């Protein structure tokens, strides 16, 4: 069973894009991708909304996602989210095998 999470980061003054860029520059994105159970961790930028970034985050299991949520990287992500004053909305999808 696969778990996918769509996270919409919303900000002002281009902060959502700056957040994604800093996540990449600091190596956090690559570190998440190397975590056991990660299948996808990709940012997308809607054409009609310059202040939103969509993260598609997919894991092989709920336990892999839970482990990620307890990782040191989550603290770093939260700090960057706070730095850029972003709001989040989340959609979760679970595939049935």
C-alpha angles and dihedrals in degrees: 000000000000126000119209125187124191111201120190112202111198127188144137136259092027092299095138091058091044089053092053091046093051091046087056096042093051091052094243093124092053091046092053090048089055093053115112110264098020112134100169139006110170136151122219130188118215113230093222099046121054092181099059133075122190118212117197107200119180130182135185093233145002090251091057090050091047090051090051091051089056094048128111088246090067089062090052091048091050091050092052091046088054093045090056095039094234129173120212136210121185137205120188127201127186119194121220116224 
